[in-house]
Amino acid sequence: MPSQHEDGLSPPSGVSLTEPPGVRHQVDESSVRRETWALQENSRNITNVDTHGSYSFSNYTSAIEHIKQKITKEEINFIRFEASDLHGVSRSKMVPARYFQEKCMHGIAMPRNYLELTLSPKDDEVDHMNAANFNSDVLLLPDLSTFRALPWANQTARVICDSCSVTGNPLRTSPRFVAKQLLRCLQNLGFSLKSSFTYECCIFGAPEKINPKMFFFPGATLMSNDLPFFQHLINSMYFMGTDVESFASANGPGQMEISFQPEFGIGAADSAFTFRTGIKEIARKQGYIASFFTDNGFYNSGIFSHSVWDASGRRNLFFMPGGELSEIGNKWLAGLIHHSAAISCFMAPGAGCRQRLAKAAKEPKHMLYATWGCNDNSCSFNVKCHSSKGTHIDNRLGSAMANPYLVLAATVAAGIDGIKQNLTVDSDPTTNLSQQKKVLIPVKLEDALVALEEDNVIRGALGDTFVQYFTALKRYEIETEELDTERNKCLEYFI
């Protein structure tokens, strides 16, 4: 093991990187960007374990050395290795900075059930392997381009990780792995994805226990914009590489809406994952509680805005002069509509998430038609033809509880099939309303899970192993929903 001196780390100085408030963000924005680009450039050619290919050892070690210099410069003492579980919640292990290089080279072990969260013994064998495999360790392997010092945590940095077995096989139940696989399929077709998320979340004050239940009261000041909280949040996110485009008070008390700048590839989901973790931690430090939870009492939406570009990222392939969706865009949209029943499982993955679908459903069998429109926020898929760069599709089926990696993956899987199968929709959504009543979206989650299992295209794209695991866990959640008498179990998980 390298000594502390060999690692180039100075002894802990006790200097806080976040105090006094705001000082850390008084930095040259161009220098922050240069550091980000340098990290990305050094790790750009690294082949992750999920590709089963060789990688450039020199590029990898060069990226590590660059980060070690940053660790020394900013007096970082601890590194948090993070991975997403099924729900998009961060599961992490923290190590002293002196072990950073060692963990980068060999991975950091984590119990597999921390990530998979299979709650029922009968579902342990979701990947057709013996139950002991579920209780084994997996390795977290860092994506070095995601390394950032946390502005809100004292002398601490984080890095987002991919996960694999101890034998080097990718963990096929990993949401980030599934998303990267779909992006690779899109790249093989000569395309790239540019996307962003818009979230609603609720900010609560301190909870109070009344009788057997815990009540969360809205942070009322946020309706008039609590600027110090927001400014600290937005500045911190920018330093983390998550560029917030706008924020505003939403409809509900204590509810806010935040939109991010679009990014290419996995970056959009990484930014959403970073934000979902960061806002909770920052809110706690400010005396608030932030939650993306959706239930009968309140609804937090999650919109996935996206467009398909050429491989170089220079031309938006959804754009066509005249304010209409291009031929590729039309096929992509048709794929989304055709597979909307199956992909709705990932957009609205909880029973509470689907309450909005139930309110919109008017059929006696409680089904909702998949619809699309131009600049119509009431539709499942809203086409916005905003110039050559801004033309995109909003996937509006989602709630803020949805895992951003799975939202991205399912959307890409459906869109790719639309292109491959030459599916089409009418160029004018107002002239053929009957066509929009061909695809039904189940309101109940259990019915949507059946639709997912019967959709061979989406199941094949995401992987049978993943779909089996996902449906097993969701069915267990449905079965045990009534046992949660205090109705706090899920809420507490998402705060």
C-alpha positions in Angstrom: 0.0 0.0 0.0 1.4 3.4 -0.9 2.4 5.6 2.0 0.7 8.9 2.6 3.8 10.7 1.3 3.9 8.5 -1.9 0.2 9.3 -2.5 1.1 13.0 -2.5 -1.4 13.7 0.3 -0.8 16.3 3.0 -1.9 15.6 6.6 -5.4 16.7 7.5 -5.3 20.4 8.1 -8.8 20.8 9.5 -9.6 23.5 7.0 -13.2 23.4 5.8 -13.8 23.6 2.1 -17.3 24.9 2.7 -16.8 27.6 5.3 -17.4 30.4 5.4 -20.6 29.9 3.3 -20.2 31.0 -0.3 -16.4 31.4 -0.3 -15.8 28.2 -2.2 -18.0 29.3 -5.0 -16.1 32.6 -5.6 -13.9 30.8 -8.1 -13.1 31.4 -11.7 -15.8 29.6 -13.7 -13.4 29.0 -16.5 -11.0 27.2 -14.2 -13.8 24.9 -13.0 -14.6 24.1 -16.6 -10.9 23.5 -17.4 -10.7 21.0 -14.6 -13.8 19.3 -15.7 -12.6 19.0 -19.3 -9.2 17.7 -18.1 -10.8 14.9 -16.1 -13.1 14.0 -19.0 -10.2 14.0 -21.5 -8.0 11.9 -19.3 -10.7 9.3 -18.8 -12.4 9.6 -22.2 -10.7 6.5 -23.7 -11.0 4.3 -20.6 -13.1 1.3 -21.4 -15.3 0.4 -18.4 -15.7 -3.1 -17.2 -19.1 -3.5 -18.8 -17.6 -3.5 -22.3 -15.5 -6.6 -21.6 -12.7 -4.9 -23.6 -9.2 -3.7 -22.9 -8.5 -0.2 -21.8 -5.5 2.1 -21.9 -3.7 1.7 -18.6 -1.7 4.9 -19.2 -4.9 6.9 -19.7 -6.4 5.5 -16.6 -3.4 6.1 -14.4 -3.0 9.6 -15.9 -6.6 10.5 -14.8 -5.9 9.1 -11.3 -2.7 11.3 -11.0 -4.7 14.4 -12.1 -7.3 13.7 -9.4 -4.6 13.1 -6.8 -3.3 16.5 -7.5 -6.8 17.9 -7.0 -7.1 16.0 -3.8 -3.9 17.5 -2.5 -4.7 21.0 -3.7 -8.2 21.1 -2.1 -7.1 19.1 1.0 -9.7 16.4 0.5 -9.6 13.8 3.2 -12.4 11.4 2.2 -13.8 10.0 -1.0 -17.4 8.8 -1.4 -17.8 6.0 -4.0 -21.5 6.2 -5.1 -23.8 3.9 -7.1 -27.5 4.1 -7.9 -29.9 1.5 -6.5 -33.1 0.5 -8.3 -34.9 3.6 -7.0 -32.2 6.1 -8.0 -31.1 6.6 -4.4 -27.4 6.8 -3.8 -25.7 3.9 -2.0 -22.1 4.6 -1.2 -19.0 3.7 0.7 -16.5 6.3 1.9 -12.7 5.8 2.1 -9.9 7.9 3.3 -8.2 9.8 0.5 -5.0 7.9 0.9 -6.7 4.8 -0.4 -8.1 6.5 -3.5 -5.6 5.1 -6.0 -5.8 1.6 -4.6 -9.6 1.5 -4.8 -9.6 2.9 -8.3 -7.3 0.1 -9.4 -9.0 -2.8 -7.7 -12.5 -1.5 -7.0 -14.2 -1.1 -3.6 -16.3 -4.0 -2.3 -20.0 -3.5 -1.3 -22.6 -6.1 -0.3 -24.7 -6.8 -3.4 -28.0 -6.5 -1.5 -27.1 -2.9 -0.7 -27.7 -2.2 -4.4 -30.4 -4.7 -5.3 -32.5 -4.3 -2.2 -34.5 -7.5 -2.8 -36.7 -7.6 0.2 -38.2 -11.1 -0.1 -36.2 -14.3 0.3 -38.3 -16.0 -2.5 -37.0 -13.3 -4.9 -33.3 -13.8 -4.1 -32.7 -15.7 -7.3 -33.8 -13.0 -9.7 -30.8 -13.6 -12.0 -31.2 -17.4 -12.1 -28.2 -17.8 -9.8 -28.2 -19.3 -6.3 -29.3 -17.3 -3.4 -25.8 -17.1 -2.0 -24.9 -14.9 -4.9 -27.3 -12.3 -3.7 -25.4 -12.2 -0.4 -22.1 -11.8 -2.1 -20.0 -8.7 -2.6 -19.9 -6.6 -5.8 -17.1 -4.2 -6.8 -17.7 -0.5 -7.4 -15.5 0.8 -10.2 -15.3 4.6 -10.4 -16.0 6.6 -13.5 -13.2 9.1 -13.0 -14.8 11.8 -15.1 -17.5 12.2 -12.4 -15.0 13.0 -9.6 -16.0 16.2 -7.8 -15.3 17.8 -4.4 -18.6 18.2 -2.5 -19.2 21.9 -1.8 -21.6 21.0 1.1 -19.5 18.4 2.8 -16.3 19.1 4.7 -13.1 18.0 2.9 -15.1 15.3 1.0 -15.3 14.3 -2.7 -17.5 11.8 -4.5 -17.2 9.7 -7.7 -20.0 7.8 -9.4 -19.3 4.2 -9.9 -20.3 1.3 -12.1 -20.7 -2.1 -10.5 -19.5 -5.6 -11.4 -19.0 -9.0 -9.7 -15.8 -9.9 -8.1 -15.0 -11.9 -11.2 -15.3 -8.8 -13.4 -18.8 -9.4 -14.9 -21.0 -6.4 -15.0 -23.9 -6.3 -12.6 -26.8 -6.5 -15.0 -29.3 -5.2 -12.4 -27.3 -1.9 -12.3 -29.5 1.0 -13.6 -26.4 2.9 -14.8 -25.1 -0.2 -16.7 -28.5 -0.6 -18.4 -28.5 3.0 -19.5 -25.0 2.8 -20.8 -25.8 -0.3 -22.8 -28.7 1.5 -24.5 -26.6 4.5 -25.2 -24.0 2.2 -26.8 -26.7 0.7 -29.0 -27.7 4.2 -30.1 -24.1 5.1 -30.8 -23.7 2.0 -33.0 -26.6 3.3 -35.1 -24.6 6.5 -35.6 -26.7 8.7 -33.2 -26.2 10.4 -29.9 -28.7 11.5 -27.3 -29.0 15.0 -25.8 -31.3 15.2 -22.8 -32.2 16.8 -19.5 -34.6 16.3 -16.6 -37.1 18.7 -15.0 -38.1 17.8 -11.5 -40.6 18.8 -8.9 -39.8 18.2 -5.3 -41.2 19.2 -2.0 -39.3 21.0 0.7 -40.6 20.3 4.3 -39.8 21.8 7.6 -39.1 19.6 10.7 -41.5 16.7 10.9 -43.9 16.2 13.8 -45.3 13.0 15.1 -49.0 13.1 15.7 -50.6 10.0 17.0 -49.0 7.0 15.1 -48.2 9.0 12.0 -45.4 11.4 11.1 -46.5 14.7 9.5 -44.3 16.7 7.2 -45.2 20.4 7.0 -44.3 22.4 3.8 -41.4 24.9 4.0 -43.8 27.8 3.5 -41.1 30.4 2.8 -40.2 28.6 -0.4 -43.4 29.8 -2.1 -41.9 33.3 -2.0 -38.4 31.9 -2.9 -36.0 31.4 0.0 -33.1 32.9 -2.0 -30.2 32.0 0.3 -31.2 28.3 0.2 -31.7 28.3 -3.6 -28.5 30.3 -4.3 -26.4 27.9 -2.2 -28.1 24.9 -3.9 -27.6 26.2 -7.5 -24.0 27.2 -6.9 -23.2 23.9 -5.3 -24.8 22.0 -8.1 -22.8 24.0 -10.7 -19.6 23.2 -8.9 -20.6 19.5 -9.1 -21.1 19.8 -12.9 -24.9 19.8 -12.7 -25.9 23.0 -14.4 -29.4 24.2 -13.3 -31.1 26.2 -16.0 -34.0 27.5 -13.9 -35.9 27.0 -10.7 -39.2 28.3 -9.5 -42.0 27.7 -7.1 -44.4 25.0 -8.3 -48.1 24.5 -7.6 -48.0 22.9 -4.2 -47.0 24.5 -0.9 -43.3 24.1 -0.4 -43.0 22.6 -3.9 -40.3 23.7 -6.3 -39.5 22.9 -10.0 -35.9 22.7 -11.2 -34.8 22.3 -14.8 -31.3 21.3 -15.9 -29.2 22.2 -19.0 -29.2 19.4 -21.6 -26.2 17.1 -21.8 -25.0 14.4 -24.1 -24.9 10.7 -23.2 -25.0 9.4 -19.6 -24.2 12.9 -18.3 -27.9 13.9 -18.0 -28.7 11.0 -15.8 -25.6 11.5 -13.8 -26.5 15.1 -13.2 -30.0 14.1 -12.1 -28.6 11.5 -9.8 -26.2 14.1 -8.3 -29.0 16.6 -7.8 -31.3 14.1 -6.1 -28.7 13.3 -3.6 -27.3 16.8 -3.1 -30.5 18.6 -2.5 -31.4 16.3 0.3 -28.1 16.8 2.0 -28.0 20.6 1.5 -31.6 20.9 2.7 -30.8 19.0 5.9 -28.0 21.4 6.6 -30.4 24.4 6.1 -33.0 22.9 8.4 -35.3 21.6 5.6 -36.2 18.1 4.3 -36.3 17.6 0.5 -38.4 14.8 -0.9 -39.2 13.5 -4.4 -41.9 11.2 -3.0 -45.2 11.0 -4.7 -48.4 9.8 -3.0 -52.1 10.6 -3.0 -51.6 13.8 -1.1 -49.1 15.4 -3.5 -47.6 14.8 -6.9 -44.0 15.5 -7.9 -43.5 15.2 -11.7 -40.4 14.3 -13.6 -40.1 15.2 -17.2 -37.5 13.8 -19.5 -36.6 16.1 -22.4 -34.5 14.7 -25.2 -33.5 14.8 -28.8 -31.4 12.6 -31.1 -28.3 14.1 -32.7 -25.7 12.8 -35.2 -22.7 11.0 -33.8 -20.6 14.2 -33.7 -23.3 16.0 -31.7 -23.4 18.8 -34.2 -26.8 18.4 -35.8 -30.2 17.9 -34.2 -31.9 15.1 -36.1 -35.3 15.9 -34.7 -35.3 19.3 -36.4 -36.8 20.0 -39.8 -37.4 23.5 -41.2 -41.1 24.5 -41.1 -41.7 23.7 -37.5 -42.4 20.0 -37.9 -40.7 16.9 -36.5 -38.2 15.3 -38.8 -38.7 11.8 -40.2 -36.3 10.3 -37.7 -38.1 12.2 -34.9 -41.4 10.9 -36.2 -40.2 7.3 -36.0 -38.7 7.9 -32.6 -41.9 9.3 -31.3 -43.9 6.4 -32.7 -41.6 4.0 -30.8 -42.3 5.9 -27.6 -46.0 5.7 -28.1 -46.0 2.1 -29.2 -44.1 0.9 -26.1 -45.6 3.5 -23.7 -47.4 0.8 -21.6 -44.1 -1.1 -20.9 -41.9 2.0 -20.3 -44.5 3.6 -18.0 -43.2 1.1 -15.4 -39.9 3.0 -15.2 -41.5 6.5 -15.6 -44.0 6.0 -12.8 -42.6 3.1 -10.8 -44.7 3.4 -7.6 -48.4 3.0 -6.8 -48.6 6.7 -5.8 -46.9 7.8 -9.0 -49.7 6.4 -11.0 -52.4 8.5 -9.3 -52.0 11.2 -11.9 -52.6 8.6 -14.6 -55.7 7.5 -12.8 -57.1 11.0 -12.7 -56.5 11.4 -16.4 -58.1 8.0 -17.3 -61.7 8.1 -18.5 -62.1 4.6 -19.6 -64.2 2.2 -17.6 -61.2 -0.3 -17.4 -59.0 2.5 -15.9 -56.8 2.8 -18.9 -55.1 5.9 -20.3 -54.5 6.5 -24.0 -50.9 7.4 -25.0 -51.1 10.8 -26.7 -48.8 13.3 -28.3 -49.1 16.9 -29.3 -47.1 20.0 -30.3 -46.5 22.3 -27.4 -49.3 20.6 -25.5 -48.3 19.8 -21.9 -51.4 17.7 -21.4 -50.0 15.0 -23.7 -48.0 12.0 -22.8 -45.3 13.0 -25.3 -45.0 16.7 -26.0 -43.1 17.8 -29.2 -41.4 21.2 -28.9 -40.1 22.5 -32.2 -37.8 25.3 -30.8 -35.2 26.0 -33.5 -32.6 23.7 -34.9 -30.9 23.2 -31.5 -34.0 23.3 -29.3 -36.3 20.9 -31.0 -37.0 18.0 -28.6 -39.6 15.6 -27.1 -40.8 15.8 -23.5 -41.6 12.4 -22.0 -44.2 13.5 -19.5 -45.2 10.0 -18.2 -42.8 10.3 -15.3 -42.8 11.2 -11.7 -39.8 12.5 -9.7 -39.5 9.2 -7.9 -38.4 7.5 -11.1 -34.7 6.5 -11.5 -33.2 8.8 -14.1 -31.0 6.1 -15.5 -34.0 3.8 -16.1 -36.0 6.7 -17.6 -33.2 7.3 -20.0 -32.7 3.7 -20.9 -36.4 2.9 -21.4 -36.9 6.0 -23.6 -33.9 5.1 -25.8 -35.0 1.5 -26.1 -38.5 2.5 -27.3 -37.1 5.2 -29.7 -34.6 2.9 -31.3 -37.3 0.4 -32.0 -39.3 3.1 -33.7 -36.4 3.8 -36.0 -35.6 0.2 -36.7 -39.2 -0.8 -37.4 -40.0 2.4 -39.4 -43.0 3.2 -37.1 -44.8 6.4 -37.8 -47.4 8.8 -36.4 -49.6 11.2 -38.2 -47.6 14.5 -38.8 -50.5 16.5 -37.4 -51.8 15.2 -34.0 -55.0 17.2 -34.4 -56.1 15.6 -37.6 -56.2 11.9 -36.6 -57.3 11.6 -33.0 -58.5 8.0 -33.5 -54.9 7.0 -34.2 -53.9 8.3 -30.7 -56.5 5.9 -29.1 -54.7 2.8 -30.2 -52.2 2.5 -27.4 -53.4 2.1 -23.8 -51.3 2.7 -20.7 -52.4 0.7 -17.6 -53.1 2.9 -14.6 -52.4 0.1 -12.1 -48.7 -0.7 -11.7 -49.4 -4.5 -11.6 -51.0 -4.3 -15.1 -48.1 -2.2 -16.4 -45.6 -4.9 -15.1 -47.5 -7.4 -17.2 -47.2 -5.2 -20.2 -43.5 -4.9 -19.6 -43.0 -8.7 -19.4 -45.0 -9.1 -22.6 -43.1 -6.4 -24.5 -40.3 -8.5 -26.1 -38.5 -5.5 -27.5 -38.2 -3.5 -24.2 -37.5 -6.6 -22.2 -34.8 -7.7 -24.7 -33.2 -4.2 -24.8 -33.0 -3.8 -21.0 -32.1 -7.5 -20.4 -34.1 -10.4 -19.1 -32.1 -10.5 -15.9 -32.9 -6.8 -15.2 -36.6 -7.1 -16.1 -37.0 -10.2 -13.9 -35.4 -8.4 -11.0 -37.3 -5.2 -11.5 -40.7 -6.9 -11.7 -40.0 -9.2 -8.7 -39.2 -6.2 -6.5 -42.1 -4.1 -7.7 -44.5 -7.0 -7.1 -43.1 -7.4 -3.6 -43.7 -3.7 -3.0 -47.3 -4.0 -4.1 -47.9 -7.0 -1.9 -46.5 -5.3 1.2 -48.0 -1.9 0.5 -51.0 -2.4 2.9 -48.7 -3.7 5.7 -47.1 -0.3 5.9 -49.8 1.0 8.3 -48.0 4.3 9.1 -47.5 5.1 5.4 -44.0 6.4 6.2 -41.7 3.6 5.0 -41.6 4.8 1.4 -41.6 8.5 2.3 -38.7 8.1 4.6 -36.7 6.3 2.0 -37.1 9.2 -0.4 -36.0 12.0 1.9 
